């Protein structure tokens, strides 16, 4: 009899344990990968706050980090990853918050594949930037006018279908009437840029400047550090890859003297599914 009771007890405990495991199958923490640089991490966290999954400390704003998460009711586990590598780790996490330029390079369509996406905030407009003191040179003014052209506005609208949005309020015809273009004929201007969409957009600018016999050379970079370093050193004339919050943070941390010339476009950051196909899994 005792043996029977023992067997019965073991069976009951086994069933109970199995039931508990099934019921708590959602106890595994949801993992979300976010950019590890300060400004883009803040964008990711602000997006998740807007979606209702976390609450940040009051005033954290555009400098928020995971240490500023005040409430995390769904027990989300955050994995900080270099922004460019986020598409590569997507399959290993439940979700990743990815900048549109890296999403596009990974054949993700931000307007169709993102499960949630931020609004087109001008605070994150991608800018043309130069070393302080060079912003008024005629070559830079010519570059600015070309980037602010209607041709570029139209290219962005046609090429990216809302994944990249122009923030230029008053597009030019491609040229600055205050410049003596004849004096610039035969000169070359160099720009450091991310491959997508910045270098692609600059291909339009290259044609506009070529019409005035100005050569635009684009050097592509896949990181967020070297484009500022080469402008600071004078190796490259300008760069086009970043937004002002990132630039401000970079200057403060590195003692560089790079300034914005003009905001050209915004790339809304979005959350993409890795192991999960909808955001419902976050709430379990």
C-alpha positions in Angstrom: 0.0 0.0 0.0 2.8 2.4 0.9 4.5 1.6 -2.3 1.2 2.4 -4.2 0.9 5.7 -2.3 4.4 6.6 -3.1 4.0 5.9 -6.8 0.7 7.9 -6.8 2.4 10.8 -5.1 5.3 10.8 -7.6 2.8 10.7 -10.4 0.8 13.7 -8.9 4.0 15.7 -8.4 5.1 14.9 -12.0 1.8 16.0 -13.4 1.8 19.2 -11.3 5.4 20.0 -12.3 4.5 19.5 -16.0 1.4 21.7 -15.6 3.4 24.4 -13.9 6.0 24.4 -16.7 3.2 24.6 -19.3 1.5 27.4 -17.5 4.7 29.3 -17.0 6.0 28.7 -20.4 5.9 32.4 -20.9 8.1 32.9 -17.9 11.1 33.1 -20.1 12.1 36.8 -20.4 11.4 38.5 -23.7 14.7 39.8 -25.1 14.9 43.0 -27.0 18.2 44.1 -28.7 18.7 47.9 -28.8 21.5 50.1 -30.1 24.4 50.6 -27.7 25.2 54.2 -28.5 23.6 56.8 -26.2 21.3 58.6 -28.6 20.0 55.7 -30.6 19.5 53.6 -27.4 17.4 56.5 -26.1 15.4 56.5 -29.3 14.7 52.8 -28.9 13.6 53.2 -25.3 11.4 56.1 -26.1 9.7 54.1 -28.8 9.1 51.2 -26.4 7.8 53.7 -23.8 5.4 55.1 -26.5 4.3 51.6 -27.2 3.5 51.1 -23.5 6.0 48.4 -22.6 8.3 50.4 -20.2 8.3 53.7 -18.4 11.4 55.9 -18.2 12.5 58.1 -15.4 11.1 61.6 -15.7 13.4 63.8 -17.8 15.4 61.0 -19.2 14.5 62.1 -22.7 16.9 61.8 -25.6 19.8 60.7 -23.4 18.0 57.8 -21.7 19.8 54.5 -21.2 18.5 51.2 -19.8 19.5 52.5 -16.4 16.7 55.0 -16.7 14.0 52.4 -17.0 11.7 53.1 -14.0 9.1 50.5 -14.7 9.5 47.2 -16.7 6.2 45.4 -16.0 6.8 42.7 -18.6 10.3 41.8 -17.4 11.9 42.6 -20.7 15.6 41.8 -20.9 17.6 44.3 -22.9 20.7 43.4 -25.0 22.8 46.4 -26.1 24.4 45.8 -29.5 26.3 48.0 -31.9 23.7 49.6 -34.2 25.1 48.2 -37.4 25.0 44.6 -36.0 21.4 44.6 -34.9 20.0 43.0 -38.1 22.7 40.3 -37.7 21.5 39.3 -34.1 17.8 39.6 -35.0 17.4 35.8 -35.3 18.9 35.3 -31.8 16.5 37.7 -29.9 12.8 38.1 -29.7 12.9 41.6 -31.1 15.4 44.3 -32.1 15.0 48.0 -32.5 16.9 49.0 -35.7 17.7 52.3 -37.4 16.1 52.5 -40.8 19.4 52.7 -42.7 20.6 49.4 -41.3 17.1 47.8 -41.7 17.1 48.8 -45.4 20.6 47.4 -45.9 19.3 44.1 -44.4 16.4 44.0 -46.9 13.9 45.0 -44.2 11.2 47.4 -45.2 10.6 49.8 -42.3 7.1 50.7 -43.4 6.1 47.0 -43.9 8.3 44.9 -41.7 8.5 47.0 -38.5 6.1 46.0 -35.8 6.2 49.5 -34.4 7.9 52.6 -35.7 8.6 56.1 -34.3 7.1 59.3 -35.8 9.2 61.5 -38.1 10.6 63.7 -35.3 12.8 66.5 -36.6 15.0 66.0 -33.6 16.5 63.1 -35.4 16.9 64.7 -38.8 20.1 63.4 -40.5 22.4 66.3 -41.2 25.1 67.5 -43.4 28.0 68.3 -41.0 31.4 70.0 -41.3 34.3 71.1 -39.1 33.5 74.4 -37.3 34.6 77.3 -39.4 34.0 75.6 -42.8 30.3 75.9 -42.9 30.3 79.1 -44.9 32.7 78.1 -47.6 31.3 78.2 -51.2 32.0 74.5 -51.7 30.0 73.6 -48.7 27.2 76.0 -49.6 27.1 74.4 -53.1 26.9 71.0 -51.5 24.1 72.2 -49.1 22.0 73.6 -52.0 22.3 70.4 -53.9 21.3 68.3 -50.9 18.3 70.6 -50.3 17.2 70.4 -53.9 13.8 69.3 -55.2 15.6 66.5 -57.1 16.7 65.0 -53.8 13.3 65.5 -52.2 11.7 63.6 -55.1 14.3 60.9 -55.1 13.8 60.2 -51.4 10.0 60.0 -51.8 10.2 57.7 -54.8 13.1 55.5 -53.6 12.2 54.8 -49.9 8.4 54.7 -49.8 8.3 56.4 -46.3 11.2 54.6 -44.8 13.2 57.7 -45.3 11.5 61.1 -45.2 12.8 64.5 -46.4 12.7 67.3 -43.8 13.6 70.1 -46.2 10.9 72.7 -46.0 11.9 74.9 -49.0 13.7 72.8 -51.6 16.1 74.6 -54.0 16.6 74.1 -57.7 19.9 72.6 -56.7 22.0 75.7 -56.7 22.7 78.7 -54.5 22.4 82.1 -56.3 24.9 83.7 -54.0 27.7 81.4 -55.2 30.1 82.1 -58.2 30.0 78.5 -59.6 32.5 79.4 -62.3 35.1 80.0 -59.6 34.4 76.5 -58.2 34.7 74.8 -61.6 37.2 71.9 -61.5 37.2 71.6 -57.7 36.4 68.5 -55.7 34.5 68.1 -52.5 34.7 64.9 -50.3 31.9 63.6 -48.1 31.9 60.7 -45.7 28.6 58.8 -45.7 26.8 55.7 -44.7 26.1 53.4 -47.7 22.3 53.5 -47.2 20.5 55.8 -47.7 23.1 58.6 -47.5 25.5 57.5 -50.3 22.5 56.7 -52.5 21.1 60.2 -51.9 24.5 61.7 -52.7 24.4 60.1 -56.1 21.7 62.6 -57.0 23.8 65.4 -55.6 26.8 64.3 -57.6 24.9 64.8 -60.8 23.7 68.3 -59.8 27.2 69.4 -58.9 28.7 67.8 -62.0 26.6 70.1 -64.1 28.7 72.9 -62.7 31.9 71.0 -63.2 32.3 70.3 -59.4 33.3 66.7 -58.5 31.7 65.1 -55.5 33.7 62.1 -54.0 31.8 60.0 -51.6 33.7 57.7 -49.1 31.4 55.1 -47.5 31.7 54.1 -43.8 29.7 51.5 -41.9 30.4 52.8 -38.4 29.4 56.0 -36.6 32.9 57.0 -35.4 35.2 57.4 -38.4 33.0 59.7 -40.4 33.4 62.4 -37.7 37.1 61.7 -37.1 38.0 62.2 -40.7 36.1 65.5 -40.9 37.7 66.7 -37.6 41.2 65.8 -39.0 40.5 67.6 -42.3 40.9 64.5 -44.4 37.3 64.8 -45.6 35.4 68.0 -46.1 32.0 67.0 -44.7 29.9 64.0 -43.6 26.3 62.9 -43.9 25.2 60.1 -41.7 24.1 61.3 -38.2 21.5 63.4 -36.4 22.1 66.3 -34.0 21.6 64.4 -30.7 24.3 62.0 -31.8 26.6 64.8 -33.0 26.2 66.7 -29.7 27.1 63.6 -27.7 30.0 62.8 -30.0 31.5 66.3 -29.7 31.1 66.3 -25.9 32.8 62.9 -25.5 35.6 63.4 -28.0 36.4 67.1 -27.9 35.6 67.4 -31.6 34.4 70.6 -33.3 31.9 69.4 -35.9 28.7 71.5 -36.6 25.5 70.9 -38.5 25.0 72.7 -41.8 21.5 71.5 -42.7 19.0 68.7 -41.8 18.1 66.7 -44.9 16.0 63.6 -43.9 14.8 61.5 -41.0 14.9 57.7 -40.7 12.3 56.5 -38.3 13.6 53.8 -35.9 11.5 50.7 -35.7 11.1 47.4 -33.7 11.4 44.2 -35.7 10.4 40.7 -34.9 13.2 38.1 -34.5 11.9 34.9 -32.8 8.5 36.6 -32.5 6.2 37.7 -35.3 4.0 40.1 -33.3 4.3 42.4 -30.3 1.7 40.4 -28.4 4.4 38.1 -27.0 5.7 40.9 -24.9 2.7 40.9 -22.7 2.5 37.1 -22.6 
